[in-house]
Amino acid sequence: MKNRAIRLVDTRSLDREQWLAVRNGGIGSSDAASAVGLCPYRSPLELWAQKTGSVPVSPLNDDVDSPTYWGTVLEPLLADAYAKATGRRVRRVNAVLQHPTFPFMLANLDREVVGTDEVRILECKTAGEHGSRKWRAGVPEHIQIQVQHQLAVTGQGAADVAVLLCGQELQIHRIERDDEVISRLVILEARFWELVTSGTPPAADGSASSAKALRELYRGSDSVIDLGEQEGLLSAFGRLLALGAELDEREREAERHRQAIQQAMGEASVAAFGPLGEAHFKRAKDSLVLNVKKLEVDHPALVASYRESKPGARRFRLVTTPKENPQ
């Protein structure tokens, strides 16, 4: 493979812990979109927490209900299907690659395409029923960023993305090198890596990923901090109070409309509203539940033997200062 990349380490002799240690030494291709704030699943803050070792990296996913598990299992089959569909040969790289100029940029390639100068990188993806919708307009943005990162590290001009949709439809997308995108990507990744090396967390972005990272980073104590002199945070607190009141009023309004329709439906399960759509008001199927209280009365020793301590989660709530009554 003609490229500018450095073979940083051979992965064939690495166990998972050693491989994770190497990955934490830089920004991998699957990290790139997160590092620049364009990943829908992982925020810059969560990635920063993982790279700095502030939170543990999730263990290898062997849950058969996980898309990640099936992506790993199906990767070699998808690579074989790509080879069969295109007539091109592919092979494993078995190395973590490193950019020769920007050592924080790393890449693990799914496969190398050999015997042609037209395309030299293959990225394999799988998408289920829900995920396949994101491929209707082509390769999703966060995967395009991942591939441009690979092209930056290797110096190659193009990559193919082979995606298996819903377990039966193979699509192959060509992504050409975009030097303008890569230049911007290098700058943004360098800024993120500076935050990692300096121990400075990036700002939370309001995503569920950032919320998860904050819960894991800061476990909480009984201390009190005065932020009343920080104008930006004071403004944020005031705005949060106003938004909370607004959302409560909107929810009450929505509930009034909801109940009006439910009352008009009576025993009906579906109400038609012409071209606007339908309202469904159906009873869910009966389900079996465990009567814990009865179990505790009938078999207290058994219940006690299965009890275990669970750390309490931090809850965020707003408490307003009571207004003084005028004398």
CYANA upper distance limits for C-alpha pairs under 8 A (distance plus 0.5 A):
  1 MET  CA    112 GLU  CA      8.16
  1 MET  CA    114 VAL  CA      7.90
  1 MET  CA    120 ARG  CA      7.84
  2 LYS  CA    156 GLN  CA      8.18
  3 ASN  CA    154 THR  CA      5.46
  3 ASN  CA    155 GLY  CA      5.71
  3 ASN  CA    156 GLN  CA      6.74
  4 ARG  CA     99 HIS  CA      7.68
  4 ARG  CA    100 PRO  CA      7.14
  4 ARG  CA    153 VAL  CA      7.76
  4 ARG  CA    154 THR  CA      5.97
  4 ARG  CA    155 GLY  CA      6.03
  5 ALA  CA     97 LEU  CA      6.35
  5 ALA  CA     98 GLN  CA      5.94
  5 ALA  CA     99 HIS  CA      5.67
  5 ALA  CA    100 PRO  CA      6.39
  5 ALA  CA    153 VAL  CA      6.26
  5 ALA  CA    154 THR  CA      5.29
  5 ALA  CA    155 GLY  CA      7.62
  6 ILE  CA     97 LEU  CA      5.99
  6 ILE  CA     98 GLN  CA      5.42
  6 ILE  CA     99 HIS  CA      6.84
  6 ILE  CA    100 PRO  CA      6.56
  7 ARG  CA     95 ALA  CA      6.58
  7 ARG  CA     96 VAL  CA      6.58
  7 ARG  CA     97 LEU  CA      5.27
  7 ARG  CA     98 GLN  CA      6.88
  8 LEU  CA     95 ALA  CA      7.51
  8 LEU  CA     96 VAL  CA      6.05
  8 LEU  CA     97 LEU  CA      5.98
  8 LEU  CA     98 GLN  CA      6.38
  9 VAL  CA     95 ALA  CA      6.08
  9 VAL  CA     96 VAL  CA      6.00
  9 VAL  CA     97 LEU  CA      7.99
 10 ASP  CA     14 LEU  CA      8.10
 10 ASP  CA     94 ASN  CA      6.46
 10 ASP  CA     95 ALA  CA      4.92
 10 ASP  CA     96 VAL  CA      7.13
 11 THR  CA     19 TRP  CA      7.66
 11 THR  CA     94 ASN  CA      5.78
 11 THR  CA     95 ALA  CA      5.51
 11 THR  CA     96 VAL  CA      7.25
 12 ARG  CA     94 ASN  CA      6.56
 12 ARG  CA     95 ALA  CA      8.16
 14 LEU  CA     18 GLN  CA      6.13
 14 LEU  CA     19 TRP  CA      6.33
 15 ASP  CA     19 TRP  CA      6.67
 16 ARG  CA     20 LEU  CA      6.58
 17 GLU  CA     21 ALA  CA      6.73
 18 GLN  CA     22 VAL  CA      6.89
 19 TRP  CA     23 ARG  CA      6.76
 20 LEU  CA     24 ASN  CA      6.58
 21 ALA  CA     25 GLY  CA      7.18
 22 VAL  CA     26 GLY  CA      8.15
 23 ARG  CA     27 ILE  CA      7.61
 23 ARG  CA     28 GLY  CA      7.06
 23 ARG  CA    106 LEU  CA      8.10
 24 ASN  CA     50 GLN  CA      8.27
 24 ASN  CA     51 LYS  CA      5.63
 24 ASN  CA     52 THR  CA      8.21
 25 GLY  CA     51 LYS  CA      8.11
 25 GLY  CA    104 PHE  CA      7.39
 26 GLY  CA     51 LYS  CA      8.45
 26 GLY  CA    103 PRO  CA      7.85
 26 GLY  CA    104 PHE  CA      4.72
 26 GLY  CA    105 MET  CA      6.29
 26 GLY  CA    106 LEU  CA      6.54
 26 GLY  CA    193 TRP  CA      8.09
 27 ILE  CA     31 ASP  CA      6.22
 27 ILE  CA     32 ALA  CA      6.89
 27 ILE  CA     35 ALA  CA      8.25
 27 ILE  CA    104 PHE  CA      6.31
 27 ILE  CA    105 MET  CA      5.65
 27 ILE  CA    106 LEU  CA      6.14
 27 ILE  CA    107 ALA  CA      8.44
 27 ILE  CA    189 GLU  CA      8.12
 27 ILE  CA    193 TRP  CA      8.17
 28 GLY  CA     32 ALA  CA      6.85
 28 GLY  CA    105 MET  CA      6.80
 28 GLY  CA    106 LEU  CA      5.10
 28 GLY  CA    107 ALA  CA      5.49
 28 GLY  CA    108 ASN  CA      7.59
 29 SER  CA    105 MET  CA      8.47
 29 SER  CA    106 LEU  CA      7.15
 29 SER  CA    107 ALA  CA      5.64
 29 SER  CA    108 ASN  CA      7.43
 29 SER  CA    146 GLN  CA      5.42
 29 SER  CA    147 VAL  CA      7.58
 29 SER  CA    149 HIS  CA      6.14
 29 SER  CA    150 GLN  CA      6.49
 30 SER  CA    146 GLN  CA      6.23
 31 ASP  CA     35 ALA  CA      6.61
 31 ASP  CA     47 LEU  CA      7.93
 31 ASP  CA    146 GLN  CA      8.05
 32 ALA  CA     36 VAL  CA      7.01
 32 ALA  CA    145 ILE  CA      7.08
 32 ALA  CA    146 GLN  CA      6.29
 32 ALA  CA    149 HIS  CA      7.23
 32 ALA  CA    189 GLU  CA      7.72
 33 ALA  CA     37 GLY  CA      6.63
 33 ALA  CA     38 LEU  CA      5.38
 33 ALA  CA     39 CYS  CA      5.40
 33 ALA  CA    142 HIS  CA      5.79
 33 ALA  CA    143 ILE  CA      8.15
 33 ALA  CA    145 ILE  CA      6.24
 33 ALA  CA    146 GLN  CA      6.86
 34 SER  CA     38 LEU  CA      6.29
 34 SER  CA     39 CYS  CA      5.28
 34 SER  CA     42 ARG  CA      6.21
 34 SER  CA     43 SER  CA      6.00
 34 SER  CA     44 PRO  CA      5.77
 34 SER  CA     47 LEU  CA      7.17
 35 ALA  CA     43 SER  CA      8.07
 35 ALA  CA     44 PRO  CA      5.61
 35 ALA  CA     47 LEU  CA      7.45
 35 ALA  CA    188 LEU  CA      8.12
 35 ALA  CA    189 GLU  CA      6.58
 35 ALA  CA    192 PHE  CA      6.59
 36 VAL  CA     44 PRO  CA      7.46
 36 VAL  CA    185 LEU  CA      7.99
 36 VAL  CA    188 LEU  CA      6.39
 36 VAL  CA    189 GLU  CA      6.89
 36 VAL  CA    192 PHE  CA      7.90
 37 GLY  CA     43 SER  CA      6.73
 37 GLY  CA     44 PRO  CA      6.30
 38 LEU  CA    141 GLU  CA      8.10
 38 LEU  CA    142 HIS  CA      6.48
 39 CYS  CA     43 SER  CA      7.18
 39 CYS  CA    142 HIS  CA      5.90
 40 PRO  CA    142 HIS  CA      8.15
 41 TYR  CA    209 SER  CA      7.27
 42 ARG  CA     46 GLU  CA      6.79
 42 ARG  CA     47 LEU  CA      7.30
 42 ARG  CA    209 SER  CA      5.93
 42 ARG  CA    210 SER  CA      8.29
 43 SER  CA     47 LEU  CA      6.84
 43 SER  CA    204 ALA  CA      8.38
 43 SER  CA    205 ASP  CA      7.79
 43 SER  CA    207 SER  CA      7.57
 43 SER  CA    209 SER  CA      6.03
 43 SER  CA    210 SER  CA      6.32
 44 PRO  CA     48 TRP  CA      6.45
 44 PRO  CA    192 PHE  CA      8.49
 44 PRO  CA    202 PRO  CA      7.08
 44 PRO  CA    204 ALA  CA      8.37
 44 PRO  CA    210 SER  CA      8.37
 45 LEU  CA     49 ALA  CA      6.65
 45 LEU  CA    201 PRO  CA      6.92
 45 LEU  CA    202 PRO  CA      6.02
 45 LEU  CA    203 ALA  CA      7.29
 45 LEU  CA    204 ALA  CA      6.59
 45 LEU  CA    209 SER  CA      8.44
 45 LEU  CA    210 SER  CA      6.36
 45 LEU  CA    213 ALA  CA      7.15
 46 GLU  CA     50 GLN  CA      6.83
 46 GLU  CA    209 SER  CA      6.84
 46 GLU  CA    210 SER  CA      6.46
 46 GLU  CA    212 LYS  CA      8.12
 46 GLU  CA    213 ALA  CA      5.53
 47 LEU  CA     51 LYS  CA      6.63
 48 TRP  CA     52 THR  CA      6.53
 48 TRP  CA    195 LEU  CA      8.26
 48 TRP  CA    196 VAL  CA      6.59
 48 TRP  CA    201 PRO  CA      7.15
 48 TRP  CA    202 PRO  CA      7.96
 49 ALA  CA     53 GLY  CA      6.65
 49 ALA  CA     54 SER  CA      5.44
 49 ALA  CA     55 VAL  CA      6.08
 49 ALA  CA    201 PRO  CA      8.22
 49 ALA  CA    213 ALA  CA      7.49
 49 ALA  CA    217 LEU  CA      7.88
 50 GLN  CA     54 SER  CA      6.63
 50 GLN  CA     55 VAL  CA      5.95
 50 GLN  CA     56 PRO  CA      6.81
 50 GLN  CA     57 VAL  CA      6.45
 51 LYS  CA    196 VAL  CA      7.34
 52 THR  CA    196 VAL  CA      6.58
 52 THR  CA    197 THR  CA      8.35
 52 THR  CA    199 GLY  CA      7.70
 54 SER  CA    217 LEU  CA      7.03
 55 VAL  CA    213 ALA  CA      8.43
 55 VAL  CA    216 GLU  CA      6.97
 55 VAL  CA    217 LEU  CA      7.11
 61 ASN  CA     66 SER  CA      7.96
 61 ASN  CA     68 THR  CA      7.35
 61 ASN  CA     69 TYR  CA      6.37
 62 ASP  CA     66 SER  CA      8.27
 62 ASP  CA     69 TYR  CA      6.26
 63 ASP  CA     69 TYR  CA      6.82
 64 VAL  CA     69 TYR  CA      6.63
 64 VAL  CA     70 TRP  CA      7.58
 65 ASP  CA     69 TYR  CA      8.08
 66 SER  CA     70 TRP  CA      7.25
 67 PRO  CA     71 GLY  CA      6.55
 67 PRO  CA    126 THR  CA      8.47
 67 PRO  CA    127 ALA  CA      8.24
 67 PRO  CA    128 GLY  CA      8.23
 68 THR  CA     72 THR  CA      6.85
 69 TYR  CA     73 VAL  CA      6.79
 70 TRP  CA     74 LEU  CA      6.32
 70 TRP  CA    126 THR  CA      8.27
 71 GLY  CA     75 GLU  CA      6.48
 71 GLY  CA    125 LYS  CA      7.06
 71 GLY  CA    126 THR  CA      6.13
 74 LEU  CA     78 LEU  CA      6.47
 74 LEU  CA    126 THR  CA      8.31
 75 GLU  CA     79 ALA  CA      6.66
 75 GLU  CA    110 ASP  CA      8.33
 75 GLU  CA    124 CYS  CA      6.56
 75 GLU  CA    125 LYS  CA      7.86
 76 PRO  CA     80 ASP  CA      6.74
 77 LEU  CA     81 ALA  CA      6.68
 78 LEU  CA     82 TYR  CA      6.64
 78 LEU  CA    124 CYS  CA      7.08
 78 LEU  CA    162 ALA  CA      7.78
 78 LEU  CA    163 VAL  CA      8.27
 78 LEU  CA    164 LEU  CA      7.75
 79 ALA  CA     83 ALA  CA      6.80
 79 ALA  CA     90 VAL  CA      7.78
 79 ALA  CA    111 ARG  CA      7.89
 79 ALA  CA    122 LEU  CA      8.39
 79 ALA  CA    124 CYS  CA      7.31
 79 ALA  CA    162 ALA  CA      8.31
 80 ASP  CA     84 LYS  CA      6.69
 81 ALA  CA     85 ALA  CA      6.54
 82 TYR  CA     86 THR  CA      6.54
 82 TYR  CA     87 GLY  CA      8.48
 82 TYR  CA     88 ARG  CA      8.31
 82 TYR  CA    162 ALA  CA      7.17
 82 TYR  CA    172 ILE  CA      8.28
 83 ALA  CA     87 GLY  CA      5.79
 83 ALA  CA     88 ARG  CA      5.52
 83 ALA  CA     89 ARG  CA      6.22
 83 ALA  CA     90 VAL  CA      7.16
 84 LYS  CA     88 ARG  CA      7.91
 88 ARG  CA    113 VAL  CA      7.40
 88 ARG  CA    114 VAL  CA      7.63
 88 ARG  CA    115 GLY  CA      7.78
 88 ARG  CA    116 THR  CA      8.35
 89 ARG  CA    113 VAL  CA      6.41
 89 ARG  CA    114 VAL  CA      6.01
 89 ARG  CA    115 GLY  CA      7.31
 90 VAL  CA    111 ARG  CA      6.55
 90 VAL  CA    112 GLU  CA      5.96
 90 VAL  CA    113 VAL  CA      4.97
 90 VAL  CA    114 VAL  CA      6.27
 90 VAL  CA    122 LEU  CA      8.48
 91 ARG  CA    111 ARG  CA      5.96
 91 ARG  CA    112 GLU  CA      5.85
 91 ARG  CA    113 VAL  CA      7.15
 91 ARG  CA    114 VAL  CA      7.88
 92 ARG  CA    109 LEU  CA      8.33
 92 ARG  CA    110 ASP  CA      7.36
 92 ARG  CA    111 ARG  CA      5.40
 92 ARG  CA    112 GLU  CA      6.62
 93 VAL  CA    109 LEU  CA      7.19
 93 VAL  CA    110 ASP  CA      8.17
 93 VAL  CA    111 ARG  CA      6.82
 93 VAL  CA    112 GLU  CA      6.78
 95 ALA  CA    108 ASN  CA      7.30
 96 VAL  CA    106 LEU  CA      7.18
 96 VAL  CA    107 ALA  CA      6.34
 96 VAL  CA    108 ASN  CA      5.76
 97 LEU  CA    106 LEU  CA      5.98
 97 LEU  CA    107 ALA  CA      5.54
 97 LEU  CA    108 ASN  CA      6.86
 97 LEU  CA    153 VAL  CA      7.73
 97 LEU  CA    154 THR  CA      8.14
 98 GLN  CA    102 PHE  CA      8.40
 98 GLN  CA    103 PRO  CA      6.46
 98 GLN  CA    104 PHE  CA      8.02
 98 GLN  CA    105 MET  CA      6.43
 98 GLN  CA    106 LEU  CA      5.03
 98 GLN  CA    107 ALA  CA      6.98
 98 GLN  CA    153 VAL  CA      6.73
 99 HIS  CA    103 PRO  CA      5.93
 99 HIS  CA    104 PHE  CA      8.02
 99 HIS  CA    105 MET  CA      6.06
 99 HIS  CA    106 LEU  CA      6.92
 99 HIS  CA    152 ALA  CA      8.00
 99 HIS  CA    153 VAL  CA      5.05
 99 HIS  CA    154 THR  CA      7.50
100 PRO  CA    153 VAL  CA      8.28
104 PHE  CA    190 ALA  CA      8.29
104 PHE  CA    193 TRP  CA      7.72
105 MET  CA    149 HIS  CA      8.45
105 MET  CA    153 VAL  CA      7.14
106 LEU  CA    153 VAL  CA      7.26
107 ALA  CA    149 HIS  CA      8.22
107 ALA  CA    150 GLN  CA      6.43
107 ALA  CA    153 VAL  CA      7.24
109 LEU  CA    121 ILE  CA      7.68
109 LEU  CA    122 LEU  CA      7.80
109 LEU  CA    123 GLU  CA      7.44
109 LEU  CA    150 GLN  CA      8.06
110 ASP  CA    121 ILE  CA      8.49
110 ASP  CA    122 LEU  CA      6.76
110 ASP  CA    123 GLU  CA      5.98
110 ASP  CA    124 CYS  CA      6.98
111 ARG  CA    121 ILE  CA      6.79
111 ARG  CA    122 LEU  CA      5.65
111 ARG  CA    123 GLU  CA      7.28
112 GLU  CA    120 ARG  CA      6.24
112 GLU  CA    121 ILE  CA      5.40
112 GLU  CA    122 LEU  CA      6.51
113 VAL  CA    119 VAL  CA      7.20
113 VAL  CA    120 ARG  CA      5.01
113 VAL  CA    121 ILE  CA      5.97
113 VAL  CA    122 LEU  CA      6.88
114 VAL  CA    120 ARG  CA      6.95
116 THR  CA    120 ARG  CA      7.66
118 GLU  CA    158 ALA  CA      7.74
119 VAL  CA    156 GLN  CA      8.45
119 VAL  CA    157 GLY  CA      7.60
119 VAL  CA    158 ALA  CA      5.63
119 VAL  CA    159 ALA  CA      5.98
119 VAL  CA    160 ASP  CA      7.44
120 ARG  CA    156 GLN  CA      7.39
120 ARG  CA    157 GLY  CA      8.45
120 ARG  CA    158 ALA  CA      7.23
120 ARG  CA    159 ALA  CA      6.65
121 ILE  CA    156 GLN  CA      8.45
121 ILE  CA    158 ALA  CA      7.54
121 ILE  CA    159 ALA  CA      5.10
121 ILE  CA    160 ASP  CA      6.73
122 LEU  CA    159 ALA  CA      6.31
122 LEU  CA    160 ASP  CA      5.46
122 LEU  CA    161 VAL  CA      6.37
122 LEU  CA    162 ALA  CA      7.67
123 GLU  CA    147 VAL  CA      8.11
123 GLU  CA    159 ALA  CA      7.89
123 GLU  CA    160 ASP  CA      6.78
123 GLU  CA    161 VAL  CA      5.25
123 GLU  CA    162 ALA  CA      6.74
124 CYS  CA    161 VAL  CA      6.44
124 CYS  CA    162 ALA  CA      5.53
124 CYS  CA    163 VAL  CA      6.45
125 LYS  CA    161 VAL  CA      7.76
125 LYS  CA    162 ALA  CA      6.64
125 LYS  CA    163 VAL  CA      5.02
125 LYS  CA    164 LEU  CA      6.92
126 THR  CA    163 VAL  CA      5.78
126 THR  CA    164 LEU  CA      5.22
126 THR  CA    165 LEU  CA      6.59
126 THR  CA    166 CYS  CA      8.31
126 THR  CA    167 GLY  CA      8.14
127 ALA  CA    131 GLY  CA      5.42
127 ALA  CA    132 SER  CA      5.61
127 ALA  CA    163 VAL  CA      7.67
127 ALA  CA    164 LEU  CA      6.73
127 ALA  CA    165 LEU  CA      5.50
127 ALA  CA    166 CYS  CA      6.52
127 ALA  CA    167 GLY  CA      8.19
128 GLY  CA    132 SER  CA      6.17
128 GLY  CA    165 LEU  CA      6.54
128 GLY  CA    166 CYS  CA      5.02
128 GLY  CA    167 GLY  CA      7.54
129 GLU  CA    133 ARG  CA      7.70
129 GLU  CA    165 LEU  CA      8.01
129 GLU  CA    166 CYS  CA      5.97
130 HIS  CA    134 LYS  CA      8.43
131 GLY  CA    135 TRP  CA      8.03
132 SER  CA    136 ARG  CA      7.67
132 SER  CA    165 LEU  CA      6.20
132 SER  CA    166 CYS  CA      7.38
134 LYS  CA    138 GLY  CA      8.35
134 LYS  CA    139 VAL  CA      8.41
134 LYS  CA    140 PRO  CA      6.79
135 TRP  CA    139 VAL  CA      6.15
135 TRP  CA    140 PRO  CA      6.65
138 GLY  CA    173 HIS  CA      8.15
139 VAL  CA    143 ILE  CA      7.07
139 VAL  CA    144 GLN  CA      6.91
139 VAL  CA    173 HIS  CA      7.70
140 PRO  CA    144 GLN  CA      6.88
141 GLU  CA    145 ILE  CA      6.80
142 HIS  CA    146 GLN  CA      6.83
143 ILE  CA    147 VAL  CA      6.75
144 GLN  CA    148 GLN  CA      6.64
144 GLN  CA    175 ILE  CA      8.00
145 ILE  CA    149 HIS  CA      6.64
146 GLN  CA    150 GLN  CA      6.99
147 VAL  CA    151 LEU  CA      6.76
147 VAL  CA    159 ALA  CA      7.58
147 VAL  CA    175 ILE  CA      8.09
148 GLN  CA    152 ALA  CA      6.59
148 GLN  CA    177 ARG  CA      6.96
148 GLN  CA    178 ASP  CA      7.67
148 GLN  CA    181 VAL  CA      8.06
148 GLN  CA    182 ILE  CA      6.85
149 HIS  CA    153 VAL  CA      6.80
149 HIS  CA    182 ILE  CA      7.47
149 HIS  CA    185 LEU  CA      8.02
150 GLN  CA    154 THR  CA      6.62
151 LEU  CA    155 GLY  CA      5.94
151 LEU  CA    156 GLN  CA      5.62
151 LEU  CA    157 GLY  CA      7.09
151 LEU  CA    158 ALA  CA      7.49
151 LEU  CA    159 ALA  CA      8.01
151 LEU  CA    177 ARG  CA      6.93
152 ALA  CA    156 GLN  CA      7.81
152 ALA  CA    182 ILE  CA      6.81
156 GLN  CA    177 ARG  CA      7.89
157 GLY  CA    176 GLU  CA      6.58
157 GLY  CA    177 ARG  CA      5.43
158 ALA  CA    174 ARG  CA      7.55
158 ALA  CA    175 ILE  CA      6.14
158 ALA  CA    176 GLU  CA      4.85
158 ALA  CA    177 ARG  CA      5.87
159 ALA  CA    174 ARG  CA      6.46
159 ALA  CA    175 ILE  CA      5.85
159 ALA  CA    176 GLU  CA      7.08
159 ALA  CA    177 ARG  CA      8.47
160 ASP  CA    172 ILE  CA      7.03
160 ASP  CA    173 HIS  CA      6.08
160 ASP  CA    174 ARG  CA      5.09
160 ASP  CA    175 ILE  CA      6.64
161 VAL  CA    172 ILE  CA      6.11
161 VAL  CA    173 HIS  CA      5.58
161 VAL  CA    174 ARG  CA      6.88
161 VAL  CA    175 ILE  CA      7.99
162 ALA  CA    170 LEU  CA      7.42
162 ALA  CA    171 GLN  CA      6.25
162 ALA  CA    172 ILE  CA      4.99
162 ALA  CA    173 HIS  CA      6.98
163 VAL  CA    170 LEU  CA      6.30
163 VAL  CA    171 GLN  CA      5.85
163 VAL  CA    172 ILE  CA      6.96
164 LEU  CA    168 GLN  CA      6.95
164 LEU  CA    169 GLU  CA      6.00
164 LEU  CA    170 LEU  CA      5.16
164 LEU  CA    171 GLN  CA      7.01
165 LEU  CA    169 GLU  CA      5.49
165 LEU  CA    170 LEU  CA      6.87
165 LEU  CA    171 GLN  CA      8.15
178 ASP  CA    182 ILE  CA      6.71
179 ASP  CA    183 SER  CA      6.49
180 GLU  CA    184 ARG  CA      6.95
181 VAL  CA    185 LEU  CA      6.52
182 ILE  CA    186 VAL  CA      6.59
183 SER  CA    187 ILE  CA      7.03
184 ARG  CA    188 LEU  CA      6.77
185 LEU  CA    189 GLU  CA      6.46
186 VAL  CA    190 ALA  CA      6.47
187 ILE  CA    191 ARG  CA      6.84
188 LEU  CA    192 PHE  CA      6.82
189 GLU  CA    193 TRP  CA      6.57
190 ALA  CA    194 GLU  CA      6.69
191 ARG  CA    195 LEU  CA      7.12
192 PHE  CA    196 VAL  CA      7.06
192 PHE  CA    202 PRO  CA      8.40
193 TRP  CA    197 THR  CA      6.71
194 GLU  CA    198 SER  CA      6.45
195 LEU  CA    199 GLY  CA      6.31
195 LEU  CA    200 THR  CA      5.31
195 LEU  CA    201 PRO  CA      6.76
195 LEU  CA    202 PRO  CA      7.47
196 VAL  CA    200 THR  CA      6.96
196 VAL  CA    201 PRO  CA      7.90
204 ALA  CA    210 SER  CA      5.98
204 ALA  CA    211 ALA  CA      8.25
205 ASP  CA    210 SER  CA      6.92
206 GLY  CA    210 SER  CA      6.90
206 GLY  CA    211 ALA  CA      7.65
207 SER  CA    211 ALA  CA      6.93
208 ALA  CA    212 LYS  CA      6.69
209 SER  CA    213 ALA  CA      6.75
210 SER  CA    214 LEU  CA      6.63
211 ALA  CA    215 ARG  CA      6.86
212 LYS  CA    216 GLU  CA      6.88
213 ALA  CA    217 LEU  CA      6.43
214 LEU  CA    218 TYR  CA      6.45
215 ARG  CA    219 ARG  CA      6.90
215 ARG  CA    313 ALA  CA      8.30
215 ARG  CA    314 ARG  CA      7.40
219 ARG  CA    314 ARG  CA      7.68
220 GLY  CA    314 ARG  CA      7.61
227 LEU  CA    233 LEU  CA      7.42
227 LEU  CA    234 LEU  CA      7.54
228 GLY  CA    233 LEU  CA      8.14
228 GLY  CA    234 LEU  CA      6.31
229 GLU  CA    234 LEU  CA      7.83
230 GLN  CA    234 LEU  CA      6.50
231 GLU  CA    235 SER  CA      6.57
232 GLY  CA    236 ALA  CA      6.74
233 LEU  CA    237 PHE  CA      6.63
234 LEU  CA    238 GLY  CA      6.82
235 SER  CA    239 ARG  CA      6.60
236 ALA  CA    240 LEU  CA      6.52
237 PHE  CA    241 LEU  CA      6.81
238 GLY  CA    242 ALA  CA      6.86
239 ARG  CA    243 LEU  CA      6.57
240 LEU  CA    244 GLY  CA      6.53
241 LEU  CA    245 ALA  CA      6.91
241 LEU  CA    318 LEU  CA      7.95
242 ALA  CA    246 GLU  CA      6.71
243 LEU  CA    247 LEU  CA      6.47
244 GLY  CA    248 ASP  CA      6.64
245 ALA  CA    249 GLU  CA      6.81
246 GLU  CA    250 ARG  CA      6.68
247 LEU  CA    251 GLU  CA      6.52
248 ASP  CA    252 ARG  CA      6.71
249 GLU  CA    253 GLU  CA      6.68
250 ARG  CA    254 ALA  CA      6.58
251 GLU  CA    255 GLU  CA      6.55
252 ARG  CA    256 ARG  CA      6.75
253 GLU  CA    257 HIS  CA      6.98
254 ALA  CA    258 ARG  CA      6.55
255 GLU  CA    259 GLN  CA      6.52
256 ARG  CA    260 ALA  CA      6.69
257 HIS  CA    261 ILE  CA      6.90
258 ARG  CA    262 GLN  CA      6.74
259 GLN  CA    263 GLN  CA      6.45
260 ALA  CA    264 ALA  CA      6.78
261 ILE  CA    265 MET  CA      6.65
262 GLN  CA    266 GLY  CA      7.00
262 GLN  CA    281 PHE  CA      7.72
265 MET  CA    269 SER  CA      7.88
265 MET  CA    270 VAL  CA      8.08
265 MET  CA    271 ALA  CA      7.04
268 ALA  CA    281 PHE  CA      8.02
269 SER  CA    280 HIS  CA      6.29
269 SER  CA    281 PHE  CA      5.41
269 SER  CA    282 LYS  CA      5.70
270 VAL  CA    278 GLU  CA      7.21
270 VAL  CA    279 ALA  CA      6.18
270 VAL  CA    280 HIS  CA      5.10
270 VAL  CA    281 PHE  CA      6.67
270 VAL  CA    282 LYS  CA      8.25
271 ALA  CA    278 GLU  CA      6.03
271 ALA  CA    279 ALA  CA      5.57
271 ALA  CA    280 HIS  CA      7.02
272 ALA  CA    277 GLY  CA      6.88
272 ALA  CA    278 GLU  CA      5.07
272 ALA  CA    279 ALA  CA      7.11
273 PHE  CA    277 GLY  CA      5.85
273 PHE  CA    278 GLU  CA      6.05
273 PHE  CA    279 ALA  CA      8.27
274 GLY  CA    278 GLU  CA      8.27
291 ASN  CA    295 LEU  CA      6.75
292 VAL  CA    296 GLU  CA      6.60
293 LYS  CA    297 VAL  CA      6.93
294 LYS  CA    298 ASP  CA      6.64
295 LEU  CA    299 HIS  CA      6.12
295 LEU  CA    300 PRO  CA      7.63
295 LEU  CA    303 VAL  CA      7.80
296 GLU  CA    300 PRO  CA      5.10
296 GLU  CA    303 VAL  CA      6.53
299 HIS  CA    303 VAL  CA      6.93
300 PRO  CA    304 ALA  CA      6.60
301 ALA  CA    305 SER  CA      6.76
302 LEU  CA    306 TYR  CA      7.31
303 VAL  CA    307 ARG  CA      7.07
